[in-house]
Amino acid sequence: MKLSGSICALATPFRAGGELDIEAFERLIEQQIEGGTQALVVAGSTGEAHFLEADEYDRLLTCAVARVNGRVPVIAGTGEAGTTKTVRLTRHAADLGADAALVVTPYYVRPTQQGLIRHFNEVADQGGLPVILYNVPTRTACDMLPDTVAALRGHERIVGIKEARADVARIHAMAELAGEDFVYLSGDDGSAVEAMLAGAAGTISVVVNLIPEAFRSLCDAATDGDHALARERAQAIQPLLQALDCAPNPIPVKAGLATLGLGDGSLRLPLHALEDDSDRKAIRDTLARLTPAALAD
């Protein structure tokens, strides 16, 4: 399994009544693969994982595995606040056919660094899937430090990290830990180019839901080490990133997907649709410039 380049943190389309929109989910998967996306994450934070019922999680992951049919890796979000629950969900994802697990640091409980080492080792030992560590302290109130990552990367089933901290020091610290058996993946669209130019193997991205071709071309330039072209392509999508910064993820990206005819933008409480028409217009206008063919269909 190769984890690199453009990886989509899939959104989960819902219908206006609140139920899953599996048809839109399948079309989103196909558009991603046709656009060059190199792996898919199901039921991550962008996929509103914490709002899914157990049977809905199963339907989404089963659908993705069947639809993808081995064309790209399918990564399941399996992180929970407790270790036992995380192990159980990781095993379940393995049974459903996932290729790897994306395991976020335990949220709300604020474990120590030693607690994180013990937690991830246990998930890797017992979960039955290759594990991608996921550090996103703005959401979890827990920051997994580089020394902790260094202590974990030698485990044969811990295969990489999605690092969502965007500061330069953290980017370079993660790049130094990357190697043949441990990949560093950016988890922040705004700093993705700098991370890949520094040595990240790719990016688990939100914006790629909306612009798979453009984001793949950006990742190709960055991972090839073409600094000028990578920054040129990053500049081209910057207006869309700015438009999506109007509300917490995944609220704006769901509005963008609705513009593209992929679901109606519905979310589950406490998240709710964009209230400001100017925000929706900004997203639509930037998408119109970047994906005119998609909006014309």
C-alpha distance (Angstrom), angle and dihedral (degrees) to the residues before:
residue distance angle dihedral
M1 . . .
K2 3.79 . .
L3 3.80 117.2 .
S4 3.78 111.0 -167.3
G5 3.77 145.9 111.9
S6 3.79 122.3 18.1
I7 3.81 113.6 9.2
C8 3.80 121.0 175.2
A9 3.79 123.5 -139.2
L10 3.79 92.1 -151.4
A11 3.77 120.4 -135.7
T12 3.80 116.6 -136.1
P13 3.81 112.4 -124.8
F14 3.80 116.6 -142.4
R15 3.78 130.3 -170.4
A16 3.80 121.7 -121.6
G17 3.81 89.8 -98.5
G18 3.79 90.6 57.1
E19 3.81 100.7 -106.0
L20 3.79 123.9 125.2
D21 3.78 116.1 -85.0
I22 3.80 97.7 -142.4
E23 3.79 93.2 171.2
A24 3.81 91.2 57.8
F25 3.82 89.8 44.2
E26 3.80 90.8 55.1
R27 3.80 91.6 48.6
L28 3.81 90.1 49.3
I29 3.81 90.1 52.8
E30 3.80 92.0 49.9
Q31 3.80 93.0 47.7
Q32 3.80 90.0 50.7
I33 3.79 94.4 51.1
E34 3.79 92.9 43.2
G35 3.81 88.5 49.9
G36 3.79 92.2 55.9
T37 3.81 101.7 -100.1
Q38 3.80 107.8 162.4
A39 3.82 102.4 -154.3
L40 3.81 137.8 4.5
V41 3.81 131.4 -137.3
V42 3.80 115.4 -151.4
A43 3.82 122.1 -162.1
G44 3.76 99.0 6.2
S45 3.80 124.1 139.1
T46 3.82 91.0 -76.9
G47 3.81 87.1 52.5
E48 3.83 91.3 56.8
A49 3.80 89.3 -118.7
H50 3.79 94.8 171.3
F51 3.81 90.9 59.1
L52 3.81 94.8 53.3
E53 3.77 122.4 103.7
A54 3.80 115.5 -133.5
D55 3.80 93.2 -104.4
E56 3.81 90.6 49.0
Y57 3.80 91.4 52.6
D58 3.79 88.3 52.0
R59 3.81 92.9 48.8
L60 3.80 93.2 49.9
L61 3.78 96.3 46.8
T62 3.81 93.6 42.3
C63 3.79 90.0 49.0
A64 3.80 93.0 48.7
V65 3.80 94.1 48.3
A66 3.80 91.9 49.1
R67 3.79 94.9 43.3
V68 3.79 95.2 46.5
N69 3.81 91.2 45.3
G70 3.77 94.2 -170.3
R71 3.80 97.4 -49.6
V72 3.82 92.9 121.1
P73 3.81 133.3 -0.7
V74 3.81 116.8 -82.2
I75 3.80 112.2 -144.9
A76 3.81 119.0 -164.2
G77 3.78 123.5 -149.8
T78 3.81 104.8 -128.5
G79 3.80 105.4 157.4
E80 3.80 117.7 131.4
A81 3.80 132.5 170.7
G82 3.80 91.9 -106.1
T83 3.80 129.5 55.0
T84 3.81 97.4 -133.4
K85 3.81 92.3 51.7
T86 3.79 91.0 46.4
V87 3.80 91.9 52.1
R88 3.80 90.8 48.1
L89 3.81 93.9 50.1
T90 3.80 91.8 45.0
R91 3.80 90.9 53.3
H92 3.78 89.2 48.1
A93 3.81 91.8 51.3
A94 3.80 88.6 51.2
D95 3.80 89.7 53.0
L96 3.82 89.5 51.4
G97 3.80 91.4 54.8
A98 3.81 105.3 -99.5
D99 3.80 116.1 158.2
A100 3.82 96.5 -146.8
A101 3.78 142.1 -3.5
L102 3.81 126.3 -119.7
V103 3.80 104.1 -150.4
V104 3.78 118.3 -168.7
T105 3.79 120.6 -153.2
P106 3.82 109.8 -92.6
Y107 3.79 107.5 -83.6
Y108 3.81 129.8 -139.7
V109 3.83 94.8 5.6
R110 3.84 94.3 77.0
P111 3.83 100.8 -146.0
T112 3.79 123.1 -160.0
Q113 3.79 120.7 -108.7
Q114 3.81 89.6 -102.3
G115 3.79 88.4 51.2
L116 3.80 89.2 53.7
I117 3.81 91.4 51.4
R118 3.78 91.6 51.3
H119 3.82 92.5 43.7
F120 3.80 96.3 51.9
N121 3.79 94.4 41.4
E122 3.80 89.6 54.2
V123 3.80 92.7 48.0
A124 3.80 90.2 49.1
D125 3.82 92.2 45.9
Q126 3.80 96.3 48.0
G127 3.82 108.7 19.9
G128 3.79 98.8 79.3
L129 3.82 96.4 -136.9
P130 3.80 137.5 87.0
V131 3.81 106.0 -94.9
I132 3.79 127.6 -135.7
L133 3.80 110.2 -163.5
Y134 3.81 114.2 -135.5
N135 3.78 122.5 -155.2
V136 3.82 117.2 -174.2
P137 3.81 107.8 148.4
T138 3.82 94.7 176.1
R139 3.80 87.5 68.6
T140 3.80 103.3 31.3
A141 3.83 105.4 35.6
C142 3.80 85.4 -130.3
D143 3.80 125.8 104.0
M144 3.81 117.4 -162.9
L145 3.78 104.7 -148.0
P146 3.82 124.7 -139.1
D147 3.82 92.2 -110.9
T148 3.79 88.7 56.5
V149 3.80 91.4 50.1
A150 3.81 88.7 49.2
A151 3.80 89.6 54.1
L152 3.81 91.2 51.8
R153 3.79 103.2 41.3
G154 3.80 94.2 79.7
H155 3.81 92.8 66.3
E156 3.80 107.9 107.4
R157 3.82 92.3 -133.2
I158 3.82 97.2 45.2
V159 3.78 99.6 87.2
G160 3.80 104.9 169.1
I161 3.77 151.4 -32.3
K162 3.76 136.0 -105.7
E163 3.80 102.2 -147.8
A164 3.81 114.7 -167.2
R165 3.79 98.6 -179.7
A166 3.77 107.6 109.6
D167 3.81 102.6 -162.7
V168 3.79 117.9 118.2
A169 3.79 95.3 -122.3
R170 3.79 92.9 55.4
I171 3.80 92.8 44.9
H172 3.80 91.4 55.3
A173 3.81 93.5 42.1
M174 3.81 90.1 55.2
A175 3.80 92.4 45.0
E176 3.80 89.2 55.9
L177 3.82 90.2 55.6
A178 3.80 95.1 51.7
G179 3.77 119.0 104.5
E180 3.77 144.8 146.2
D181 3.81 93.5 -64.5
F182 3.82 99.4 32.0
V183 3.80 123.9 54.3
Y184 3.77 128.1 -159.6
L185 3.80 112.7 -144.9
S186 3.77 123.2 -174.4
G187 3.78 115.4 -125.0
D188 3.79 97.5 -170.5
D189 3.80 121.1 78.4
G190 3.79 94.4 -159.0
S191 3.80 94.4 58.9
A192 3.81 98.0 28.3
V193 3.79 95.7 109.6
E194 3.79 93.4 50.8
A195 3.80 90.0 47.6
M196 3.80 93.3 50.4
L197 3.79 92.8 45.4
A198 3.81 87.4 51.8
G199 3.81 92.2 52.4
A200 3.80 110.7 -76.8
A201 3.80 110.7 143.7
G202 3.80 92.5 -139.3
T203 3.79 146.1 -45.4
I204 3.79 134.4 -88.5
S205 3.77 95.3 -144.6
V206 3.80 141.4 -167.6
V207 3.81 98.8 -166.2
V208 3.81 91.2 55.8
N209 3.82 86.8 75.8
L210 3.80 85.5 74.0
I211 3.82 104.4 32.0
P212 3.81 110.5 26.7
E213 3.80 96.8 160.0
A214 3.79 95.1 46.9
F215 3.79 93.1 46.2
R216 3.81 92.8 47.7
S217 3.81 90.1 52.9
L218 3.80 90.0 49.8
C219 3.81 91.6 50.5
D220 3.80 91.9 47.4
A221 3.79 91.7 53.8
A222 3.80 93.1 46.3
T223 3.80 97.3 45.7
D224 3.82 89.1 46.3
G225 3.80 87.7 56.8
D226 3.81 95.4 -117.6
H227 3.80 96.9 146.9
A228 3.80 97.6 -179.5
L229 3.80 95.9 47.8
A230 3.81 93.3 42.7
R231 3.81 92.1 52.8
E232 3.80 91.1 45.0
R233 3.80 90.4 54.3
A234 3.79 91.4 44.5
Q235 3.79 89.7 52.9
A236 3.80 90.1 52.2
I237 3.82 92.5 59.3
Q238 3.81 95.6 38.7
P239 3.84 93.7 96.8
L240 3.80 89.5 56.9
L241 3.80 92.2 48.9
Q242 3.80 88.8 50.9
A243 3.81 91.1 49.3
L244 3.82 90.8 50.6
D245 3.80 90.5 52.2
C246 3.81 91.2 75.7
A247 3.83 94.2 94.2
P248 3.80 139.6 4.8
N249 3.79 118.6 -69.8
P250 3.04 128.2 -67.4
I251 3.82 95.5 24.3
P252 3.83 97.1 78.4
V253 3.81 96.4 38.9
K254 3.80 89.7 53.4
A255 3.81 88.3 54.2
G256 3.79 88.6 51.1
L257 3.79 92.6 49.7
A258 3.80 89.8 51.7
T259 3.81 88.2 54.0
L260 3.81 87.6 54.7
G261 3.81 92.4 48.6
L262 3.80 95.1 -106.8
G263 3.80 102.7 128.8
D264 3.77 126.9 -37.7
G265 3.80 98.0 -87.4
S266 3.81 94.7 -102.2
L267 3.80 118.1 160.7
R268 3.78 134.4 -176.2
L269 3.78 123.4 -111.5
P270 2.93 136.5 -62.8
L271 3.82 81.4 36.0
H272 3.78 115.2 67.9
A273 3.78 138.5 179.4
L274 3.78 123.3 -80.4
E275 3.78 110.9 -79.6
D276 3.79 98.8 -163.2
D277 3.81 115.0 79.6
S278 3.79 89.7 -156.5
D279 3.82 90.1 62.1
R280 3.79 91.6 52.9
K281 3.79 90.5 46.5
A282 3.81 91.9 51.1
I283 3.81 90.7 52.6
R284 3.79 92.5 46.6
D285 3.80 93.4 46.4
T286 3.79 94.0 50.6
L287 3.80 91.0 46.3
A288 3.80 89.7 49.9
R289 3.80 89.2 58.4
L290 3.79 94.6 44.6
T291 3.83 101.2 37.6
P292 3.82 108.6 22.6
A293 3.81 93.2 153.1
A294 3.81 92.8 54.3
L295 3.80 92.0 51.7
A296 3.78 91.6 47.1
D297 3.82 93.7 57.7
